Amino acid sequence: MPLVLSSQANMSFRSLFLAATGLAGVLAAPATDLDKRQGQTITESTTGNAAYTAHEGDENESNFACAGGYYFSNYVQSGSDQLSISSGHYDLSWSSSNEDVVAGIGWQTGSARTIDYDGSINAGGNSLLALYGWTTGPLVEYYVVETYGDYNPGSAGTKLGSFQSDGGTYDVYKTTRTNAPSIQGTATFPQYISVRTEHRTSGTITFQNHIDAWASFGLNLGSYDYQIMATEGYESTGTSSMTIN
């Protein structure tokens, strides 16, 4: 039985869209919001699924829990969305009344894993499907974008080059976020972004290839924090689903 969540809070990776539209500095969240853990209740069932509730107004609060052995994240900047989770799978729907919606499922600790995924997205406006995560020491936010809507999420950064992986071409971008929300509160940190030029919603991501390509451009990762396959919609309406293994 999948778990259905109506979310009103969590951390976003909306900075890609905001940077592309010139709004990143205006809408960056304060560290006090990101650091909060109050207002959430986490319960686990015998199936390994988990649920949380977040109080209205607790925007940009990080909430993570296990779902059948996987981690999930669900964020809504305002309003609410509908997220249904089962082991290794989610279904998401959201509306244009939301400023930003992000949902994903993956792993508490990232790695150089190879990920098989089967997803779909039906959205107008700004949206994407991506492998997303963080490292520390150094603090880095990274993306492997498989498809996107109106905006190329790397367009606000510096293009460093391209490489081949998993039957396609990825362009590599680097941006720097200054005094921006992060898993360590407000910080200045780089974003490493691979954007696939041939859009797709299912396939294989050999993340080691991205690590190697980034390193060839002088972009090095640290110790892994969480890592998820995620859907994002920014001021858009849509539905999405994702299965990983």
C-alpha positions as MATLAB code, in Angstrom:
seq = 'MPLVLSSQANMSFRSLFLAATGLAGVLAAPATDLDKRQGQTITESTTGNAAYTAHEGDENESNFACAGGYYFSNYVQSGSDQLSISSGHYDLSWSSSNEDVVAGIGWQTGSARTIDYDGSINAGGNSLLALYGWTTGPLVEYYVVETYGDYNPGSAGTKLGSFQSDGGTYDVYKTTRTNAPSIQGTATFPQYISVRTEHRTSGTITFQNHIDAWASFGLNLGSYDYQIMATEGYESTGTSSMTIN';
ca = [
       0.000    0.000    0.000;
       1.640    3.257   -1.055;
       1.901    6.132    1.351;
       0.157    9.366    0.336;
       1.589   12.612    1.678;
       0.345   16.153    1.513;
       3.478   18.210    2.064;
       3.863   21.808    3.126;
       7.570   22.016    3.905;
      11.029   20.819    2.924;
      14.326   21.969    1.409;
      14.303   22.846   -2.302;
      16.903   22.789   -5.022;
      14.981   25.561   -6.807;
      18.170   27.622   -7.196;
      18.721   26.276  -10.721;
      15.446   27.697  -11.968;
      15.775   30.896   -9.956;
      19.281   31.502  -11.251;
      18.110   30.955  -14.822;
      15.346   33.515  -14.356;
      17.476   35.989  -12.389;
      15.622   35.530   -9.093;
      18.039   33.451   -7.035;
      19.249   36.254   -4.805;
      15.733   37.475   -4.095;
      14.156   34.206   -3.032;
      16.997   32.492   -1.159;
      15.748   31.097    2.152;
      17.225   32.141    5.511;
      19.354   29.645    7.414;
      16.963   29.660   10.361;
      14.262   28.094    8.175;
      16.603   25.440    6.821;
      17.897   24.482   10.219;
      14.492   23.890   11.807;
      13.470   20.343   12.686;
      10.448   21.243   14.790;
       6.948   20.666   13.539;
       7.492   17.231   12.030;
       6.267   13.821   13.094;
       7.880   10.728   11.580;
       6.267    7.321   11.914;
       7.383    4.027   10.395;
       5.158    1.129    9.400;
       6.089   -2.541    9.353;
       6.602   -2.280    5.576;
       9.426    0.197    6.070;
       7.421    3.088    4.676;
       7.384    6.322    6.633;
       5.302    9.461    6.868;
       5.745   12.949    8.210;
       3.585   15.957    8.861;
       4.848   19.539    8.752;
       3.036   22.533   10.173;
       1.779   25.262    7.849;
       4.445   27.919    7.353;
       7.472   25.699    8.059;
       8.875   26.436    4.612;
      12.329   25.177    3.634;
      12.479   22.666    6.494;
      14.378   19.468    5.729;
      12.344   16.287    6.209;
      13.718   12.890    5.246;
      12.539    9.404    6.117;
      12.826    5.829    4.919;
      10.359    4.445    2.373;
      10.868    0.720    1.908;
      14.620    1.024    2.328;
      14.861    4.248    0.311;
      15.006    7.863    1.417;
      12.464   10.383    0.214;
      12.301   14.159    0.188;
       9.208   16.295   -0.408;
       9.235   20.100   -0.545;
       6.579   22.699   -1.282;
       7.466   26.385   -1.046;
       3.809   27.334   -0.585;
       0.465   25.541   -0.739;
       0.594   21.754   -1.000;
       1.218   18.860   -3.359;
       0.268   15.182   -3.401;
       3.050   12.613   -3.130;
       2.406    8.872   -3.076;
       5.376    6.679   -2.129;
       6.050    2.964   -2.164;
       9.357    1.122   -2.128;
      11.524    2.597   -4.878;
       8.642    4.522   -6.478;
       6.759    7.802   -6.208;
       3.875    9.592   -7.919;
       3.666   13.374   -7.666;
       1.090   15.962   -8.697;
       1.250   19.729   -8.224;
      -0.465   22.913   -9.405;
       0.531   26.371  -10.606;
      -0.450   27.834   -7.247;
       2.823   26.407   -5.913;
       5.931   28.539   -6.282;
       8.186   25.497   -6.198;
       7.684   21.755   -5.739;
      10.419   19.141   -5.390;
      10.020   15.443   -4.626;
      12.486   12.606   -4.861;
      13.420    9.155   -3.667;
      16.877    7.673   -3.265;
      19.527    7.077   -0.658;
      20.484    8.557    2.700;
      24.132    8.385    1.642;
      25.136    8.922   -1.959;
      27.792    6.992   -3.842;
      29.260    6.450   -7.297;
      26.403    4.057   -7.994;
      24.807    3.137  -11.304;
      21.100    3.958  -11.241;
      18.418    2.418  -13.424;
      15.314    4.576  -13.480;
      11.953    4.664  -15.229;
      10.100    7.944  -14.933;
       7.595   10.237  -16.565;
       6.760   13.913  -16.384;
       3.840   15.833  -17.835;
       4.230   19.493  -16.988;
       3.891   22.934  -18.468;
       6.524   25.587  -17.838;
       9.574   24.966  -15.671;
      10.263   21.380  -14.663;
      13.019   18.780  -14.628;
      13.984   15.219  -13.765;
      17.444   14.827  -12.245;
      19.769   12.860  -10.023;
      20.447   15.307   -7.215;
      22.648   15.325   -4.130;
      25.200   16.949   -1.853;
      28.699   16.314   -0.586;
      30.593   17.851    2.320;
      34.296   18.624    2.676;
      33.964   20.295    0.195;
      30.332   21.358    0.306;
      28.978   20.739   -3.209;
      25.459   20.582   -4.642;
      25.287   18.433   -7.793;
      22.811   17.516  -10.519;
      22.560   15.108  -13.423;
      19.641   16.552  -15.397;
      17.945   14.061  -17.713;
      15.163   16.292  -19.064;
      13.876   19.818  -18.477;
      11.126   22.188  -19.592;
      11.390   25.857  -20.565;
      14.821   26.588  -19.056;
      18.126   24.803  -19.425;
      19.075   24.551  -15.736;
      22.757   24.993  -16.530;
      22.304   28.198  -18.509;
      23.091   30.503  -15.580;
      26.497   28.872  -15.081;
      29.755   28.499  -16.979;
      29.874   25.694  -19.532;
      33.123   23.776  -19.103;
      32.738   21.136  -21.807;
      30.901   17.959  -22.765;
      31.307   14.204  -22.443;
      29.619   10.974  -23.505;
      27.831    8.649  -21.091;
      25.026    6.107  -21.220;
      24.314    6.602  -24.915;
      24.159   10.390  -24.871;
      26.006   13.680  -24.511;
      26.129   15.705  -21.315;
      27.146   19.360  -21.087;
      28.969   20.266  -17.863;
      28.305   23.543  -16.068;
      29.575   25.101  -12.863;
      27.888   27.834  -10.869;
      28.634   29.352   -7.470;
      25.929   30.008   -4.899;
      26.807   32.828   -2.491;
      25.224   33.009    0.969;
      22.610   30.506   -0.157;
      20.639   27.740    1.608;
      22.480   24.438    1.957;
      22.518   21.287    4.069;
      24.901   23.181    6.372;
      22.786   26.321    6.622;
      23.594   29.503    4.733;
      26.872   29.015    2.857;
      28.799   29.746   -0.319;
      29.337   26.623   -2.426;
      29.650   25.403   -6.034;
      27.024   23.578   -8.051;
      28.191   20.910  -10.519;
      25.605   20.306  -13.240;
      25.519   17.714  -16.016;
      22.706   18.367  -18.525;
      21.834   15.642  -21.018;
      21.367   17.068  -24.516;
      19.069   14.211  -25.606;
      16.130   14.459  -23.230;
      14.840   11.244  -21.681;
      12.721   10.058  -18.763;
      14.056    6.521  -18.370;
      17.413    4.841  -18.665;
      20.662    4.343  -16.765;
      22.852    6.932  -15.057;
      26.422    5.741  -14.503;
      27.270    8.339  -11.895;
      30.952    7.352  -11.835;
      31.208    8.738  -15.382;
      29.974   12.113  -14.165;
      32.389   12.080  -11.235;
      35.267   11.371  -13.630;
      34.158   14.026  -16.119;
      33.733   16.646  -13.414;
      37.175   15.801  -12.009;
      38.703   16.308  -15.473;
      37.404   19.890  -15.301;
      38.764   20.371  -11.781;
      35.408   19.778  -10.076;
      35.945   17.455   -7.122;
      33.354   16.003   -4.762;
      33.667   15.375   -1.023;
      31.958   12.937    1.351;
      28.465   12.015    0.244;
      25.303   13.215    1.916;
      21.878   12.221    0.525;
      21.278   11.408   -3.164;
      17.860   11.223   -4.865;
      16.137   10.911   -8.240;
      13.901   13.951   -8.179;
      11.188   15.892   -9.973;
      11.034   19.670   -9.717;
       8.329   22.044  -10.898;
       8.687   25.803  -10.542;
       5.524   27.906  -10.994;
       4.104   25.135  -13.165;
       1.419   22.474  -13.159;
       2.043   18.808  -13.730;
       2.350   15.190  -12.737;
       5.361   12.926  -12.488;
       6.291    9.408  -11.462;
       9.598    7.673  -10.844;
      10.827    4.144  -10.148;
      14.465    3.445   -9.267;
      16.583    0.395   -8.574;
];
